Amino acid sequence: MVLPTYTQTNEWVAYLLDAGQNDMLRISVDGVAEPVDLGLNQNEFISQGDMAVSDDGRLLAYCKYVPGTDETLRVLVVRDLTTGTDLWSQDYLPVAGCNPGAFSQDGRLLAVGLTEEDMPNADPEAWSLQLKEAATGETVYSLEGDNDALPAFSQMTDYGFAEGISVMPDVQFVGPETVIFWAIPFVGRDALGEYLSYSWNYQTGELQQVEGWGHLYMDYLPQTGEVAYSALDPNQPAAVPFGPSPQTNMVVIRDESGSETVVYRNSDWIISDVTFVDQGQQLAVQLLSAYDPLAPEESVTHVRYEWVARDGTVTSLPGEYQSATSIGNAEGGAWVYWTDHDPMQPDPPIAHVDYFNGTDLTSLWVQNTPQSDIISFYNLLWTPPITTEADLPPFTAQ
């Protein structure tokens, strides 16, 4: 099978990050892995949840924590991955959370969420969402937590909020005029099935709550305006998840007009993620095995994928995984990252990137993970975004 070809500007097909080891790789279309210098000192730490990559793969934004300094210090960095140099950095003191959520599609703006919760005498409304010039760090627009158009989250009793709990704004998308973000309760709440989500027009200052965007497992296709998300139909059977994960049994597409269509159902597995792939022509559905207290651990298949086409055809991706796995868009298919690791054995994991064309899997890259006292994993940080200009048909109702 022939792998997809890319132009010179899109020769990198994936970035992988092992945040536990401060280790980042970029994988080329010919399967060559190249280390990426993150510009971190040995005692500096990052989290994959506090990182963003520009659509063209050139810019990386992260917040780092530096032990031994003031524990309320977070340093926001934007780094040019093509030159291996920092464009700028900014210290935030005091803050408890710093989250560069997303770049704008043209790479000009960076949206950053900040919160002061857990600081001494912190005001629960002391959070903000800032839009910065990606090239310079200048703040050009800012939304403050005490905005009159926002509810008093710290006085709410649903969506994970309670008295005194503040917000960490988690940006999902930065458009030409608006930012879509989740209002996530900060810190350390169990995973919720749905968060409050808002559209902020940074040109006019208008704020409004938006439907469909707040689901934990969701994806957005800007070219069509479609939002895909997993949800629970209470009138249908549903598998029981391990731990504090939301129960789900269907995938819904919400189109640009707000009309919703159920495009996939599964009552035997937990729908744990949805991703537009194949330039928006398909939807990859990640499935987790249901909780079975009688099943021995070594017999449990943890993760598999199904592939939903716009005409309603459902295809099972070959391969079942027992450890970390994720999927991202590719020309004509998808990139699949996974680790070959038996959780019952002490051996270090083997990392893989495969290409799936809707029928077959082809191995692109394999690497043994170095032996370490702590077993940590790479995770898929970035794949090239969908760029199709095709007039795609709607997904078929199930």
CORVENPE-V642884 format. One record per residue. N is the residue number from 1. RES is the residue in one small letter. PHI is phi in whole degrees, -180 to 180 (999 if undefined). D_LAST is the distance of its C-alpha to the last C-alpha in Angstrom with 2 decimals. Layout:
<<N/RES/PHI/D_LAST> <N/RES/PHI/D_LAST>>
//
This chain:
<<1/m/999/31.55> <2/v/-89/32.62> <3/l/-74/31.65> <4/p/-67/30.81> <5/t/-102/33.92> <6/y/-126/34.68> <7/t/-73/37.41> <8/q/-59/40.29> <9/t/-73/38.94> <10/n/-122/35.72> <11/e/-71/37.33> <12/w/-88/36.11> <13/v/-103/32.58> <14/a/-162/32.48> <15/y/-112/34.57> <16/l/-114/34.79> <17/l/-132/36.48> <18/d/-110/38.15> <19/a/-67/39.16> <20/g/-66/41.13> <21/q/-113/43.44> <22/n/52/43.27> <23/d/-119/42.24> <24/m/-130/40.14> <25/l/-126/39.44> <26/r/-118/38.11> <27/i/-108/36.75> <28/s/-89/37.48> <29/v/-67/35.55> <30/d/-97/38.22> <31/g/87/37.68> <32/v/-88/40.74> <33/a/-101/40.63> <34/e/-129/42.97> <35/p/-67/43.89> <36/v/-114/43.49> <37/d/-79/46.30> <38/l/-82/44.92> <39/g/73/48.41> <40/l/-101/48.48> <41/n/-79/51.59> <42/q/-61/51.60> <43/n/-98/51.46> <44/e/-107/48.66> <45/f/-128/45.10> <46/i/-133/41.67> <47/s/-130/38.12> <48/q/-62/35.01> <49/g/-70/33.48> <50/d/-115/36.32> <51/m/-141/35.96> <52/a/-147/34.52> <53/v/-123/34.75> <54/s/-66/34.97> <55/d/-57/32.48> <56/d/-83/35.25> <57/g/76/36.01> <58/r/-87/39.58> <59/l/-108/39.87> <60/l/-122/39.27> <61/a/-117/39.67> <62/y/-150/40.30> <63/c/-108/42.15> <64/k/-115/44.63> <65/y/-114/46.52> <66/v/-118/50.14> <67/p/-60/51.67> <68/g/91/55.31> <69/t/-100/54.95> <70/d/-57/54.16> <71/e/-66/51.03> <72/t/-96/49.60> <73/l/-88/49.80> <74/r/-126/46.74> <75/v/-117/47.21> <76/l/-91/44.67> <77/v/-128/44.98> <78/v/-117/43.61> <79/r/-122/44.41> <80/d/-88/44.45> <81/l/-75/43.08> <82/t/-78/44.64> <83/t/-106/48.14> <84/g/71/47.79> <85/t/-129/49.34> <86/d/-78/48.49> <87/l/-75/48.29> <88/w/-169/49.02> <89/s/-144/48.73> <90/q/-137/49.06> <91/d/-88/50.15> <92/y/-119/48.55> <93/l/-151/50.76> <94/p/-96/50.03> <95/v/-140/46.26> <96/a/-97/44.14> <97/g/-143/41.07> <98/c/-140/40.61> <99/n/-136/37.23> <100/p/-74/36.98> <101/g/-81/33.28> <102/a/-168/32.66> <103/f/-89/34.51> <104/s/-68/33.81> <105/q/-61/32.24> <106/d/-87/35.73> <107/g/77/37.27> <108/r/-82/39.77> <109/l/-117/38.74> <110/l/-127/38.01> <111/a/-97/36.54> <112/v/-130/38.18> <113/g/-99/37.67> <114/l/-135/40.76> <115/t/-146/41.54> <116/e/-107/44.80> <117/e/-55/43.59> <118/d/79/45.78> <119/m/-80/48.72> <120/p/-57/51.82> <121/n/58/51.64> <122/a/-69/48.53> <123/d/-77/47.11> <124/p/-62/43.43> <125/e/-93/42.74> <126/a/-85/44.44> <127/w/-136/41.49> <128/s/-153/40.75> <129/l/-124/38.43> <130/q/-113/40.50> <131/l/-106/39.80> <132/k/-118/42.33> <133/e/-67/43.55> <134/a/-63/42.32> <135/a/-79/45.56> <136/t/-125/48.00> <137/g/89/46.46> <138/e/-66/47.57> <139/t/-80/45.53> <140/v/-106/44.66> <141/y/-144/42.37> <142/s/-147/42.07> <143/l/-114/40.11> <144/e/-100/41.99> <145/g/-66/40.69> <146/d/-92/43.05> <147/n/-58/41.55> <148/d/-63/41.72> <149/a/-81/38.18> <150/l/-100/36.81> <151/p/-72/36.73> <152/a/-82/39.20> <153/f/-57/36.81> <154/s/-70/39.62> <155/q/-109/39.87> <156/m/-85/36.20> <157/t/-126/35.00> <158/d/-130/31.26> <159/y/55/29.13> <160/g/84/31.66> <161/f/-90/34.68> <162/a/-157/37.95> <163/e/-57/41.51> <164/g/86/42.86> <165/i/-85/39.66> <166/s/-97/39.30> <167/v/-114/36.56> <168/m/-112/35.78> <169/p/-68/33.95> <170/d/-115/31.38> <171/v/-77/30.60> <172/q/-101/27.14> <173/f/-162/28.01> <174/v/-119/31.21> <175/g/-100/30.93> <176/p/-63/33.79> <177/e/-133/34.40> <178/t/-129/32.19> <179/v/-119/31.45> <180/i/-102/28.35> <181/f/-141/29.33> <182/w/-90/28.54> <183/a/-97/31.28> <184/i/-93/31.50> <185/p/-65/34.00> <186/f/-117/36.76> <187/v/-134/37.75> <188/g/68/36.38> <189/r/-88/33.65> <190/d/-62/30.97> <191/a/-61/27.62> <192/l/-98/25.73> <193/g/-74/22.01> <194/e/-153/22.67> <195/y/-116/25.74> <196/l/-66/27.18> <197/s/-127/26.68> <198/y/-135/28.92> <199/s/-107/29.54> <200/w/-114/33.24> <201/n/-82/34.71> <202/y/-75/37.67> <203/q/-78/39.36> <204/t/-106/39.64> <205/g/87/39.18> <206/e/-68/36.41> <207/l/-123/34.09> <208/q/-152/30.90> <209/q/-73/28.17> <210/v/-123/24.73> <211/e/-94/21.28> <212/g/88/18.52> <213/w/-79/21.15> <214/g/-84/22.54> <215/h/-72/20.04> <216/l/-59/21.77> <217/y/-106/19.15> <218/m/-150/18.34> <219/d/-149/19.09> <220/y/-129/20.08> <221/l/-114/20.28> <222/p/-59/23.37> <223/q/-64/23.16> <224/t/-113/20.06> <225/g/77/20.39> <226/e/-85/16.90> <227/v/-112/16.74> <228/a/-108/14.24> <229/y/-152/14.68> <230/s/-95/13.90> <231/a/-155/14.34> <232/l/-109/14.76> <233/d/-93/13.07> <234/p/-67/16.36> <235/n/-92/15.12> <236/q/-124/13.35> <237/p/-59/15.45> <238/a/-148/16.22> <239/a/-71/18.67> <240/v/-94/22.06> <241/p/-82/23.10> <242/f/-73/26.59> <243/g/60/28.78> <244/p/-85/28.01> <245/s/-100/24.50> <246/p/-68/21.75> <247/q/-83/19.31> <248/t/-140/15.66> <249/n/-146/12.46> <250/m/-154/9.63> <251/v/-117/9.67> <252/v/-117/9.89> <253/i/-107/11.21> <254/r/-106/14.12> <255/d/-86/15.71> <256/e/-62/19.46> <257/s/-83/19.59> <258/g/97/18.06> <259/s/-74/14.85> <260/e/-115/11.94> <261/t/-136/8.18> <262/v/-78/5.93> <263/v/-113/4.99> <264/y/-160/5.93> <265/r/-135/7.42> <266/n/-156/10.94> <267/s/-101/13.57> <268/d/-101/16.35> <269/w/-126/16.98> <270/i/-87/17.58> <271/i/-79/15.58> <272/s/-107/18.81> <273/d/-170/18.26> <274/v/-137/16.16> <275/t/-144/18.04> <276/f/-70/17.74> <277/v/-137/19.54> <278/d/52/20.73> <279/q/54/21.98> <280/g/85/18.66> <281/q/-82/16.85> <282/q/-133/14.96> <283/l/-126/13.91> <284/a/-89/15.73> <285/v/-112/14.59> <286/q/-88/17.70> <287/l/-122/17.71> <288/l/-107/20.78> <289/s/-65/22.00> <290/a/-75/22.12> <291/y/-72/25.54> <292/d/-135/27.47> <293/p/-65/31.11> <294/l/-95/32.23> <295/a/-81/31.04> <296/p/-66/33.84> <297/e/-56/33.26> <298/e/-70/33.88> <299/s/-97/31.07> <300/v/-83/28.30> <301/t/-88/25.91> <302/h/-79/25.39> <303/v/-140/22.89> <304/r/-149/20.52> <305/y/-128/17.90> <306/e/-124/14.63> <307/w/-121/14.03> <308/v/-106/10.83> <309/a/-86/11.78> <310/r/-67/11.08> <311/d/-86/10.30> <312/g/96/7.33> <313/t/-66/10.14> <314/v/-115/10.71> <315/t/-122/14.49> <316/s/-85/16.65> <317/l/-73/19.57> <318/p/-65/22.82> <319/g/111/24.84> <320/e/-129/24.69> <321/y/-122/26.75> <322/q/-112/29.07> <323/s/-152/30.09> <324/a/-57/29.46> <325/t/-154/26.76> <326/s/-157/24.99> <327/i/-139/23.38> <328/g/-146/24.11> <329/n/-63/23.61> <330/a/-145/25.63> <331/e/-61/26.33> <332/g/75/24.06> <333/g/175/22.49> <334/a/-152/23.20> <335/w/-94/26.19> <336/v/-117/25.83> <337/y/-101/28.60> <338/w/-154/29.35> <339/t/-120/32.42> <340/d/-93/33.82> <341/h/-149/35.26> <342/d/-88/35.82> <343/p/-64/36.04> <344/m/-88/38.51> <345/q/-120/40.92> <346/p/-83/43.12> <347/d/-62/42.64> <348/p/-67/41.53> <349/p/-72/38.03> <350/i/-109/37.49> <351/a/-94/35.31> <352/h/-135/33.13> <353/v/-126/31.31> <354/d/-117/29.22> <355/y/-110/27.50> <356/f/-117/24.10> <357/n/-104/23.27> <358/g/99/19.85> <359/t/-131/21.74> <360/d/-122/25.00> <361/l/-102/26.63> <362/t/-125/30.09> <363/s/-72/32.45> <364/l/-103/33.89> <365/w/-154/35.99> <366/v/-138/37.23> <367/q/-150/39.73> <368/n/-73/41.41> <369/t/-80/41.40> <370/p/-57/45.05> <371/q/-63/46.36> <372/s/-149/46.62> <373/d/-64/47.53> <374/i/-118/44.16> <375/i/-78/41.05> <376/s/-124/38.97> <377/f/-124/36.09> <378/y/-70/35.19> <379/n/-132/31.98> <380/l/-76/30.18> <381/l/-93/31.59> <382/w/-158/30.71> <383/t/-133/29.21> <384/p/-57/29.62> <385/p/-70/27.23> <386/i/-70/24.87> <387/t/-126/27.10> <388/t/-60/25.15> <389/e/-111/26.18> <390/a/-69/23.74> <391/d/-85/21.77> <392/l/-82/18.24> <393/p/-73/15.38> <394/p/-70/12.48> <395/f/-71/9.33> <396/t/-85/6.52> <397/a/-68/3.82> <398/q/-109/0.00>>
//
